[in-house]
Amino acid sequence: MSSTSVTGENDANQIVECPTCGQQASAETIAANEQAREAEWYLQRLVAASHSQRFRKVSTRYSRRVAETYNGDLERAAADSDEIVAANVAAWEHRQGLEVRDWPAIGALEREVDGLDEGDDFPW
């Protein structure tokens, strides 16, 4: 802890300055807080990966639209059923003045195009 200033004895109960926020606390408390922040960071990455994996099955761009609809609250989106998410996405698109898209159809077209070889005619 090179950036930590020590104001007490050299043990877990010493009072130190947190390098992140500058507050005074015991070294043990600061270490626990840093572990909690790191755990939260990993949890957010797992939620994001799960979100992407779940909604990209619908369409490659659907996961982004879901995130926009839920204002970045991926945990709330994860808690809703696919049907509720689809209804929320459609309502959000409508409120934004966007074309309400048929995301499953878009995804089916994406998968169909991915399966085409070079030189094949595109379906549109």
N, CA, C and O atoms as a GROMACS GRO file, in nm:
protein
  496
    1MET      N    1   0.084  -0.118   0.000
    1MET     CA    2   0.000   0.000   0.000
    1MET      C    3   0.088   0.124   0.000
    1MET      O    4   0.095   0.195   0.100
    2SER      N    5   0.152   0.149  -0.107
    2SER     CA    6   0.247   0.258  -0.115
    2SER      C    7   0.180   0.395  -0.108
    2SER      O    8   0.241   0.490  -0.060
    3SER      N    9   0.055   0.407  -0.154
    3SER     CA   10  -0.012   0.536  -0.152
    3SER      C   11  -0.094   0.557  -0.026
    3SER      O   12  -0.166   0.657  -0.014
    4THR      N   13  -0.084   0.464   0.069
    4THR     CA   14  -0.160   0.473   0.194
    4THR      C   15  -0.072   0.534   0.302
    4THR      O   16   0.040   0.490   0.323
    5SER      N   17  -0.123   0.637   0.370
    5SER     CA   18  -0.046   0.696   0.479
    5SER      C   19  -0.090   0.633   0.611
    5SER      O   20  -0.209   0.623   0.640
    6VAL      N   21   0.007   0.592   0.689
    6VAL     CA   22  -0.019   0.521   0.814
    6VAL      C   23  -0.019   0.622   0.928
    6VAL      O   24   0.070   0.706   0.939
    7THR      N   25  -0.122   0.611   1.014
    7THR     CA   26  -0.128   0.698   1.131
    7THR      C   27  -0.133   0.619   1.260
    7THR      O   28  -0.148   0.678   1.368
    8GLY      N   29  -0.120   0.488   1.252
    8GLY     CA   30  -0.125   0.404   1.371
    8GLY      C   31  -0.021   0.296   1.362
    8GLY      O   32   0.072   0.305   1.282
    9GLU      N   33  -0.036   0.191   1.443
    9GLU     CA   34   0.057   0.079   1.441
    9GLU      C   35   0.039  -0.003   1.314
    9GLU      O   36  -0.059   0.013   1.242
   10ASN      N   37   0.136  -0.090   1.287
   10ASN     CA   38   0.137  -0.169   1.165
   10ASN      C   39   0.060  -0.300   1.185
   10ASN      O   40   0.121  -0.406   1.193
   11ASP      N   41  -0.072  -0.292   1.192
   11ASP     CA   42  -0.157  -0.411   1.200
   11ASP      C   43  -0.289  -0.383   1.130
   11ASP      O   44  -0.309  -0.274   1.075
   12ALA      N   45  -0.380  -0.480   1.131
   12ALA     CA   46  -0.507  -0.467   1.059
   12ALA      C   47  -0.595  -0.357   1.115
   12ALA      O   48  -0.683  -0.306   1.044
   13ASN      N   49  -0.574  -0.317   1.241
   13ASN     CA   50  -0.658  -0.214   1.302
   13ASN      C   51  -0.600  -0.074   1.290
   13ASN      O   52  -0.658   0.021   1.342
   14GLN      N   53  -0.487  -0.060   1.223
   14GLN     CA   54  -0.427   0.073   1.208
   14GLN      C   55  -0.519   0.163   1.127
   14GLN      O   56  -0.593   0.116   1.041
   15ILE      N   57  -0.514   0.288   1.154
   15ILE     CA   58  -0.593   0.386   1.082
   15ILE      C   59  -0.510   0.436   0.964
   15ILE      O   60  -0.397   0.483   0.981
   16VAL      N   61  -0.568   0.424   0.846
   16VAL     CA   62  -0.498   0.465   0.724
   16VAL      C   63  -0.591   0.549   0.638
   16VAL      O   64  -0.712   0.554   0.662
   17GLU      N   65  -0.534   0.614   0.540
   17GLU     CA   66  -0.612   0.691   0.444
   17GLU      C   67  -0.637   0.604   0.323
   17GLU      O   68  -0.543   0.550   0.264
   18CYS      N   69  -0.762   0.592   0.285
   18CYS     CA   70  -0.798   0.511   0.168
   18CYS      C   71  -0.742   0.577   0.042
   18CYS      O   72  -0.767   0.696   0.020
   19PRO      N   73  -0.668   0.504  -0.041
   19PRO     CA   74  -0.613   0.562  -0.163
   19PRO      C   75  -0.720   0.596  -0.267
   19PRO      O   76  -0.696   0.676  -0.357
   20THR      N   77  -0.837   0.535  -0.254
   20THR     CA   78  -0.945   0.558  -0.351
   20THR      C   79  -1.026   0.683  -0.317
   20THR      O   80  -1.049   0.768  -0.403
   21CYS      N   81  -1.068   0.693  -0.189
   21CYS     CA   82  -1.158   0.803  -0.152
   21CYS      C   83  -1.097   0.906  -0.057
   21CYS      O   84  -1.154   1.013  -0.038
   22GLY      N   85  -0.982   0.874   0.004
   22GLY     CA   86  -0.916   0.966   0.095
   22GLY      C   87  -0.969   0.968   0.237
   22GLY      O   88  -0.919   1.043   0.320
   23GLN      N   89  -1.069   0.885   0.266
   23GLN     CA   90  -1.123   0.881   0.402
   23GLN      C   91  -1.034   0.799   0.494
   23GLN      O   92  -0.959   0.712   0.449
   24GLN      N   93  -1.043   0.828   0.622
   24GLN     CA   94  -0.967   0.755   0.723
   24GLN      C   95  -1.048   0.633   0.766
   24GLN      O   96  -1.169   0.643   0.790
   25ALA      N   97  -0.982   0.518   0.776
   25ALA     CA   98  -1.048   0.396   0.821
   25ALA      C   99  -0.940   0.296   0.857
   25ALA      O  100  -0.821   0.318   0.832
   26SER      N  101  -0.982   0.185   0.917
   26SER     CA  102  -0.885   0.082   0.950
   26SER      C  103  -0.840   0.015   0.820
   26SER      O  104  -0.916   0.010   0.723
   27ALA      N  105  -0.720  -0.037   0.820
   27ALA     CA  106  -0.668  -0.106   0.702
   27ALA      C  107  -0.758  -0.224   0.666
   27ALA      O  108  -0.778  -0.254   0.549
   28GLU      N  109  -0.810  -0.290   0.768
   28GLU     CA  110  -0.899  -0.405   0.746
   28GLU      C  111  -1.026  -0.362   0.674
   28GLU      O  112  -1.072  -0.430   0.583
   29THR      N  113  -1.084  -0.249   0.715
   29THR     CA  114  -1.206  -0.196   0.652
   29THR      C  115  -1.179  -0.156   0.507
   29THR      O  116  -1.258  -0.186   0.418
   30ILE      N  117  -1.067  -0.090   0.484
   30ILE     CA  118  -1.032  -0.049   0.349
   30ILE      C  119  -1.012  -0.170   0.259
   30ILE      O  120  -1.060  -0.172   0.146
   31ALA      N  121  -0.943  -0.271   0.310
   31ALA     CA  122  -0.922  -0.393   0.231
   31ALA      C  123  -1.055  -0.460   0.199
   31ALA      O  124  -1.076  -0.505   0.087
   32ALA      N  125  -1.146  -0.466   0.296
   32ALA     CA  126  -1.278  -0.527   0.273
   32ALA      C  127  -1.356  -0.447   0.170
   32ALA      O  128  -1.423  -0.505   0.084
   33ASN      N  129  -1.350  -0.314   0.179
   33ASN     CA  130  -1.420  -0.229   0.081
   33ASN      C  131  -1.364  -0.247  -0.059
   33ASN      O  132  -1.440  -0.252  -0.157
   34GLU      N  133  -1.232  -0.257  -0.070
   34GLU     CA  134  -1.170  -0.278  -0.201
   34GLU      C  135  -1.210  -0.413  -0.259
   34GLU      O  136  -1.233  -0.425  -0.379
   35GLN      N  137  -1.217  -0.516  -0.174
   35GLN     CA  138  -1.262  -0.647  -0.220
   35GLN      C  139  -1.407  -0.641  -0.266
   35GLN      O  140  -1.443  -0.702  -0.366
   36ALA      N  141  -1.490  -0.569  -0.193
   36ALA     CA  142  -1.632  -0.555  -0.231
   36ALA      C  143  -1.645  -0.483  -0.364
   36ALA      O  144  -1.727  -0.522  -0.448
   37ARG      N  145  -1.566  -0.377  -0.385
   37ARG     CA  146  -1.570  -0.305  -0.513
   37ARG      C  147  -1.526  -0.394  -0.628
   37ARG      O  148  -1.585  -0.391  -0.736
   38GLU      N  149  -1.422  -0.474  -0.604
   38GLU     CA  150  -1.373  -0.566  -0.706
   38GLU      C  151  -1.478  -0.672  -0.736
   38GLU      O  152  -1.499  -0.707  -0.853
   39ALA      N  153  -1.542  -0.724  -0.634
   39ALA     CA  154  -1.647  -0.825  -0.654
   39ALA      C  155  -1.764  -0.766  -0.732
   39ALA      O  156  -1.819  -0.831  -0.820
   40GLU      N  157  -1.801  -0.641  -0.701
   40GLU     CA  158  -1.909  -0.574  -0.774
   40GLU      C  159  -1.871  -0.554  -0.921
   40GLU      O  160  -1.955  -0.572  -1.010
   41TRP      N  161  -1.747  -0.519  -0.946
   41TRP     CA  162  -1.699  -0.501  -1.083
   41TRP      C  163  -1.712  -0.632  -1.161
   41TRP      O  164  -1.761  -0.632  -1.274
   42TYR      N  165  -1.670  -0.744  -1.102
   42TYR     CA  166  -1.681  -0.874  -1.168
   42TYR      C  167  -1.827  -0.913  -1.187
   42TYR      O  168  -1.862  -0.968  -1.291
   43LEU      N  169  -1.911  -0.885  -1.089
   43LEU     CA  170  -2.053  -0.916  -1.101
   43LEU      C  171  -2.115  -0.838  -1.216
   43LEU      O  172  -2.194  -0.893  -1.293
   44GLN      N  173  -2.080  -0.711  -1.229
   44GLN     CA  174  -2.132  -0.630  -1.341
   44GLN      C  175  -2.088  -0.688  -1.475
   44GLN      O  176  -2.165  -0.688  -1.571
   45ARG      N  177  -1.964  -0.738  -1.483
   45ARG     CA  178  -1.916  -0.798  -1.607
   45ARG      C  179  -1.993  -0.926  -1.639
   45ARG      O  180  -2.027  -0.952  -1.755
   46LEU      N  181  -2.021  -1.005  -1.535
   46LEU     CA  182  -2.098  -1.128  -1.555
   46LEU      C  183  -2.241  -1.098  -1.600
   46LEU      O  184  -2.294  -1.165  -1.689
   47VAL      N  185  -2.302  -0.998  -1.539
   47VAL     CA  186  -2.437  -0.958  -1.579
   47VAL      C  187  -2.437  -0.910  -1.723
   47VAL      O  188  -2.526  -0.946  -1.800
   48ALA      N  189  -2.338  -0.831  -1.761
   48ALA     CA  190  -2.330  -0.781  -1.899
   48ALA      C  191  -2.310  -0.895  -1.998
   48ALA      O  192  -2.372  -0.896  -2.105
   49ALA      N  193  -2.224  -0.991  -1.964
   49ALA     CA  194  -2.201  -1.104  -2.053
   49ALA      C  195  -2.327  -1.189  -2.067
   49ALA      O  196  -2.361  -1.234  -2.177
   50SER      N  197  -2.395  -1.211  -1.957
   50SER     CA  198  -2.519  -1.288  -1.959
   50SER      C  199  -2.626  -1.216  -2.042
   50SER      O  200  -2.697  -1.278  -2.121
   51HIS      N  201  -2.636  -1.085  -2.023
   51HIS     CA  202  -2.730  -1.002  -2.099
   51HIS      C  203  -2.704  -1.015  -2.249
   51HIS      O  204  -2.795  -1.041  -2.327
   52SER      N  205  -2.579  -0.997  -2.285
   52SER     CA  206  -2.542  -1.006  -2.427
   52SER      C  207  -2.573  -1.143  -2.484
   52SER      O  208  -2.629  -1.154  -2.593
   53GLN      N  209  -2.537  -1.247  -2.411
   53GLN     CA  210  -2.560  -1.384  -2.459
   53GLN      C  211  -2.710  -1.412  -2.475
   53GLN      O  212  -2.752  -1.470  -2.574
   54ARG      N  213  -2.789  -1.370  -2.378
   54ARG     CA  214  -2.934  -1.397  -2.383
   54ARG      C  215  -3.001  -1.323  -2.498
   54ARG      O  216  -3.076  -1.385  -2.574
   55PHE      N  217  -2.975  -1.195  -2.514
   55PHE     CA  218  -3.051  -1.116  -2.610
   55PHE      C  219  -2.993  -1.119  -2.751
   55PHE      O  220  -3.063  -1.087  -2.846
   56ARG      N  221  -2.867  -1.157  -2.766
   56ARG     CA  222  -2.812  -1.172  -2.901
   56ARG      C  223  -2.867  -1.296  -2.970
   56ARG      O  224  -2.853  -1.312  -3.091
   57LYS      N  225  -2.930  -1.384  -2.893
   57LYS     CA  226  -2.999  -1.499  -2.955
   57LYS      C  227  -3.118  -1.451  -3.037
   57LYS      O  228  -3.160  -1.518  -3.131
   58VAL      N  229  -3.172  -1.335  -3.001
   58VAL     CA  230  -3.284  -1.277  -3.075
   58VAL      C  231  -3.231  -1.207  -3.200
   58VAL      O  232  -3.275  -1.235  -3.311
   59SER      N  233  -3.136  -1.117  -3.181
   59SER     CA  234  -3.074  -1.042  -3.291
   59SER      C  235  -2.942  -0.987  -3.240
   59SER      O  236  -2.926  -0.963  -3.120
   60THR      N  237  -2.847  -0.966  -3.330
   60THR     CA  238  -2.716  -0.916  -3.287
   60THR      C  239  -2.726  -0.778  -3.225
   60THR      O  240  -2.642  -0.742  -3.142
   61ARG      N  241  -2.826  -0.699  -3.263
   61ARG     CA  242  -2.840  -0.563  -3.210
   61ARG      C  243  -2.945  -0.552  -3.100
   61ARG      O  244  -2.961  -0.445  -3.040
   62TYR      N  245  -3.015  -0.659  -3.074
   62TYR     CA  246  -3.124  -0.654  -2.976
   62TYR      C  247  -3.073  -0.629  -2.834
   62TYR      O  248  -3.140  -0.559  -2.758
   63SER      N  249  -2.958  -0.683  -2.798
   63SER     CA  250  -2.908  -0.663  -2.661
   63SER      C  251  -2.884  -0.514  -2.634
   63SER      O  252  -2.907  -0.467  -2.523
   64ARG      N  253  -2.839  -0.442  -2.734
   64ARG     CA  254  -2.819  -0.298  -2.716
   64ARG      C  255  -2.953  -0.226  -2.700
   64ARG      O  256  -2.966  -0.137  -2.616
   65ARG      N  257  -3.053  -0.266  -2.780
   65ARG     CA  258  -3.184  -0.203  -2.770
   65ARG      C  259  -3.247  -0.231  -2.633
   65ARG      O  260  -3.311  -0.143  -2.575
   66VAL      N  261  -3.228  -0.352  -2.583
   66VAL     CA  262  -3.279  -0.385  -2.449
   66VAL      C  263  -3.210  -0.297  -2.345
   66VAL      O  264  -3.276  -0.243  -2.256
   67ALA      N  265  -3.080  -0.282  -2.355
   67ALA     CA  266  -3.006  -0.198  -2.260
   67ALA      C  267  -3.055  -0.054  -2.267
   67ALA      O  268  -3.068   0.012  -2.164
   68GLU      N  269  -3.082  -0.004  -2.386
   68GLU     CA  270  -3.136   0.132  -2.402
   68GLU      C  271  -3.273   0.142  -2.336
   68GLU      O  272  -3.302   0.238  -2.265
   69THR      N  273  -3.356   0.042  -2.361
   69THR     CA  274  -3.492   0.040  -2.307
   69THR      C  275  -3.490   0.044  -2.155
   69THR      O  276  -3.571   0.113  -2.093
   70TYR      N  277  -3.398  -0.032  -2.095
   70TYR     CA  278  -3.390  -0.041  -1.950
   70TYR      C  279  -3.293   0.062  -1.891
   70TYR      O  280  -3.255   0.052  -1.774
   71ASN      N  281  -3.254   0.158  -1.971
   71ASN     CA  282  -3.165   0.266  -1.927
   71ASN      C  283  -3.039   0.211  -1.860
   71ASN      O  284  -2.992   0.265  -1.761
   72GLY      N  285  -2.985   0.102  -1.917
   72GLY     CA  286  -2.862   0.043  -1.868
   72GLY      C  287  -2.877  -0.048  -1.747
   72GLY      O  288  -2.778  -0.103  -1.700
   73ASP      N  289  -2.998  -0.065  -1.697
   73ASP     CA  290  -3.020  -0.150  -1.580
   73ASP      C  291  -3.034  -0.295  -1.626
   73ASP      O  292  -3.145  -0.346  -1.642
   74LEU      N  293  -2.920  -0.361  -1.648
   74LEU     CA  294  -2.919  -0.496  -1.704
   74LEU      C  295  -2.975  -0.598  -1.606
   74LEU      O  296  -3.032  -0.699  -1.648
   75GLU      N  297  -2.961  -0.573  -1.478
   75GLU     CA  298  -3.016  -0.666  -1.379
   75GLU      C  299  -3.168  -0.666  -1.383
   75GLU      O  300  -3.230  -0.771  -1.367
   76ARG      N  301  -3.228  -0.550  -1.404
   76ARG     CA  302  -3.375  -0.543  -1.414
   76ARG      C  303  -3.422  -0.614  -1.540
   76ARG      O  304  -3.522  -0.685  -1.537
   77ALA      N  305  -3.350  -0.596  -1.650
   77ALA     CA  306  -3.384  -0.666  -1.775
   77ALA      C  307  -3.371  -0.816  -1.756
   77ALA      O  308  -3.453  -0.893  -1.807
   78ALA      N  309  -3.269  -0.858  -1.684
   78ALA     CA  310  -3.246  -1.001  -1.661
   78ALA      C  311  -3.360  -1.063  -1.580
   78ALA      O  312  -3.392  -1.180  -1.599
   79ALA      N  313  -3.421  -0.986  -1.493
   79ALA     CA  314  -3.528  -1.037  -1.408
   79ALA      C  315  -3.660  -1.052  -1.484
   79ALA      O  316  -3.746  -1.129  -1.442
   80ASP      N  317  -3.676  -0.981  -1.594
   80ASP     CA  318  -3.801  -0.988  -1.671
   80ASP      C  319  -3.798  -1.104  -1.769
   80ASP      O  320  -3.692  -1.145  -1.817
   81SER      N  321  -3.916  -1.156  -1.798
   81SER     CA  322  -3.927  -1.264  -1.897
   81SER      C  323  -3.902  -1.208  -2.037
   81SER      O  324  -3.905  -1.086  -2.057
   82ASP      N  325  -3.876  -1.296  -2.131
   82ASP     CA  326  -3.853  -1.253  -2.269
   82ASP      C  327  -3.974  -1.176  -2.323
   82ASP      O  328  -3.958  -1.079  -2.397
   83GLU      N  329  -4.093  -1.220  -2.286
   83GLU     CA  330  -4.215  -1.155  -2.334
   83GLU      C  331  -4.228  -1.013  -2.278
   83GLU      O  332  -4.266  -0.921  -2.350
   84ILE      N  333  -4.198  -0.998  -2.151
   84ILE     CA  334  -4.205  -0.864  -2.089
   84ILE      C  335  -4.099  -0.774  -2.149
   84ILE      O  336  -4.125  -0.657  -2.176
   85VAL      N  337  -3.978  -0.826  -2.169
   85VAL     CA  338  -3.872  -0.746  -2.230
   85VAL      C  339  -3.914  -0.700  -2.369
   85VAL      O  340  -3.897  -0.583  -2.404
   86ALA      N  341  -3.970  -0.792  -2.449
   86ALA     CA  342  -4.013  -0.757  -2.585
   86ALA      C  343  -4.120  -0.648  -2.582
   86ALA      O  344  -4.117  -0.555  -2.662
   87ALA      N  345  -4.215  -0.658  -2.489
   87ALA     CA  346  -4.320  -0.557  -2.477
   87ALA      C  347  -4.260  -0.423  -2.434
   87ALA      O  348  -4.299  -0.318  -2.486
   88ASN      N  349  -4.166  -0.426  -2.341
   88ASN     CA  350  -4.102  -0.302  -2.297
   88ASN      C  351  -4.020  -0.238  -2.408
   88ASN      O  352  -4.020  -0.116  -2.423
   89VAL      N  353  -3.951  -0.320  -2.487
   89VAL     CA  354  -3.872  -0.268  -2.599
   89VAL      C  355  -3.965  -0.201  -2.701
   89VAL      O  356  -3.938  -0.091  -2.747
   90ALA      N  357  -4.074  -0.268  -2.735
   90ALA     CA  358  -4.169  -0.211  -2.832
   90ALA      C  359  -4.228  -0.080  -2.780
   90ALA      O  360  -4.239   0.017  -2.855
   91ALA      N  361  -4.265  -0.076  -2.653
   91ALA     CA  362  -4.320   0.047  -2.595
   91ALA      C  363  -4.216   0.158  -2.594
   91ALA      O  364  -4.248   0.273  -2.624
   92TRP      N  365  -4.091   0.125  -2.560
   92TRP     CA  366  -3.985   0.224  -2.559
   92TRP      C  367  -3.961   0.279  -2.700
   92TRP      O  368  -3.950   0.400  -2.719
   93GLU      N  369  -3.953   0.189  -2.799
   93GLU     CA  370  -3.933   0.234  -2.938
   93GLU      C  371  -4.045   0.330  -2.980
   93GLU      O  372  -4.020   0.432  -3.043
   94HIS      N  373  -4.168   0.294  -2.944
   94HIS     CA  374  -4.283   0.379  -2.978
   94HIS      C  375  -4.272   0.516  -2.912
   94HIS      O  376  -4.294   0.619  -2.977
   95ARG      N  377  -4.239   0.518  -2.782
   95ARG     CA  378  -4.224   0.645  -2.710
   95ARG      C  379  -4.113   0.732  -2.768
   95ARG      O  380  -4.123   0.854  -2.766
   96GLN      N  381  -4.009   0.669  -2.820
   96GLN     CA  382  -3.896   0.743  -2.877
   96GLN      C  383  -3.923   0.789  -3.020
   96GLN      O  384  -3.842   0.860  -3.079
   97GLY      N  385  -4.038   0.750  -3.075
   97GLY     CA  386  -4.072   0.785  -3.212
   97GLY      C  387  -3.997   0.700  -3.314
   97GLY      O  388  -3.983   0.738  -3.430
   98LEU      N  389  -3.948   0.584  -3.269
   98LEU     CA  390  -3.876   0.493  -3.358
   98LEU      C  391  -3.972   0.391  -3.416
   98LEU      O  392  -4.081   0.368  -3.362
   99GLU      N  393  -3.932   0.332  -3.525
   99GLU     CA  394  -4.008   0.222  -3.581
   99GLU      C  395  -4.004   0.106  -3.481
   99GLU      O  396  -3.897   0.067  -3.435
  100VAL      N  397  -4.122   0.053  -3.448
  100VAL     CA  398  -4.127  -0.063  -3.360
  100VAL      C  399  -4.088  -0.183  -3.445
  100VAL      O  400  -4.158  -0.220  -3.539
  101ARG      N  401  -3.976  -0.242  -3.411
  101ARG     CA  402  -3.917  -0.347  -3.493
  101ARG      C  403  -3.959  -0.486  -3.449
  101ARG      O  404  -3.989  -0.510  -3.332
  102ASP      N  405  -3.961  -0.575  -3.544
  102ASP     CA  406  -3.986  -0.716  -3.517
  102ASP      C  407  -3.850  -0.781  -3.500
  102ASP      O  408  -3.793  -0.836  -3.595
  103TRP      N  409  -3.798  -0.774  -3.377
  103TRP     CA  410  -3.662  -0.820  -3.351
  103TRP      C  411  -3.640  -0.968  -3.381
  103TRP      O  412  -3.534  -1.002  -3.434
  104PRO      N  413  -3.734  -1.058  -3.350
  104PRO     CA  414  -3.712  -1.199  -3.387
  104PRO      C  415  -3.700  -1.217  -3.539
  104PRO      O  416  -3.620  -1.299  -3.586
  105ALA      N  417  -3.778  -1.142  -3.616
  105ALA     CA  418  -3.769  -1.151  -3.762
  105ALA      C  419  -3.635  -1.096  -3.812
  105ALA      O  420  -3.575  -1.151  -3.903
  106ILE      N  421  -3.590  -0.988  -3.751
  106ILE     CA  422  -3.460  -0.931  -3.787
  106ILE      C  423  -3.350  -1.033  -3.759
  106ILE      O  424  -3.260  -1.053  -3.840
  107GLY      N  425  -3.358  -1.098  -3.643
  107GLY     CA  426  -3.259  -1.200  -3.608
  107GLY      C  427  -3.262  -1.317  -3.703
  107GLY      O  428  -3.157  -1.370  -3.740
  108ALA      N  429  -3.382  -1.359  -3.743
  108ALA     CA  430  -3.393  -1.471  -3.838
  108ALA      C  431  -3.328  -1.433  -3.970
  108ALA      O  432  -3.259  -1.515  -4.031
  109LEU      N  433  -3.349  -1.311  -4.014
  109LEU     CA  434  -3.287  -1.264  -4.138
  109LEU      C  435  -3.135  -1.257  -4.124
  109LEU      O  436  -3.062  -1.293  -4.216
  110GLU      N  437  -3.087  -1.211  -4.009
  110GLU     CA  438  -2.943  -1.207  -3.985
  110GLU      C  439  -2.883  -1.348  -3.994
  110GLU      O  440  -2.778  -1.367  -4.056
  111ARG      N  441  -2.949  -1.444  -3.932
  111ARG     CA  442  -2.899  -1.582  -3.935
  111ARG      C  443  -2.904  -1.639  -4.076
  111ARG      O  444  -2.816  -1.714  -4.117
  112GLU      N  445  -3.008  -1.602  -4.150
  112GLU     CA  446  -3.020  -1.649  -4.289
  112GLU      C  447  -2.908  -1.592  -4.374
  112GLU      O  448  -2.848  -1.664  -4.454
  113VAL      N  449  -2.880  -1.464  -4.358
  113VAL     CA  450  -2.774  -1.397  -4.435
  113VAL      C  451  -2.638  -1.454  -4.397
  113VAL      O  452  -2.553  -1.474  -4.483
  114ASP      N  453  -2.617  -1.481  -4.268
  114ASP     CA  454  -2.491  -1.539  -4.225
  114ASP      C  455  -2.467  -1.674  -4.290
  114ASP      O  456  -2.353  -1.715  -4.310
  115GLY      N  457  -2.575  -1.745  -4.322
  115GLY     CA  458  -2.564  -1.876  -4.382
  115GLY      C  459  -2.541  -1.872  -4.532
  115GLY      O  460  -2.512  -1.975  -4.593
  116LEU      N  461  -2.553  -1.753  -4.594
  116LEU     CA  462  -2.534  -1.741  -4.739
  116LEU      C  463  -2.386  -1.741  -4.774
  116LEU      O  464  -2.304  -1.686  -4.700
  117ASP      N  465  -2.353  -1.802  -4.884
  117ASP     CA  466  -2.216  -1.801  -4.935
  117ASP      C  467  -2.197  -1.676  -5.022
  117ASP      O  468  -2.294  -1.618  -5.070
  118GLU      N  469  -2.072  -1.638  -5.041
  118GLU     CA  470  -2.044  -1.527  -5.129
  118GLU      C  471  -2.100  -1.558  -5.268
  118GLU      O  472  -2.083  -1.670  -5.317
  119GLY      N  473  -2.164  -1.462  -5.329
  119GLY     CA  474  -2.222  -1.482  -5.461
  119GLY      C  475  -2.368  -1.522  -5.456
  119GLY      O  476  -2.436  -1.513  -5.558
  120ASP      N  477  -2.418  -1.566  -5.340
  120ASP     CA  478  -2.560  -1.598  -5.327
  120ASP      C  479  -2.639  -1.467  -5.331
  120ASP      O  480  -2.588  -1.361  -5.296
  121ASP      N  481  -2.764  -1.477  -5.373
  121ASP     CA  482  -2.850  -1.359  -5.371
  121ASP      C  483  -2.899  -1.334  -5.230
  121ASP      O  484  -2.936  -1.428  -5.158
  122PHE      N  485  -2.899  -1.208  -5.190
  122PHE     CA  486  -2.954  -1.173  -5.059
  122PHE      C  487  -3.105  -1.175  -5.067
  122PHE      O  488  -3.160  -1.145  -5.173
  123PRO      N  489  -3.174  -1.209  -4.960
  123PRO     CA  490  -3.319  -1.223  -4.964
  123PRO      C  491  -3.397  -1.092  -4.974
  123PRO      O  492  -3.519  -1.095  -4.987
  124TRP      N  493  -3.331  -0.979  -4.969
  124TRP     CA  494  -3.404  -0.852  -4.982
  124TRP      C  495  -3.371  -0.787  -5.106
  124TRP      O  496  -3.423  -0.679  -5.135
   0.00000   0.00000   0.00000
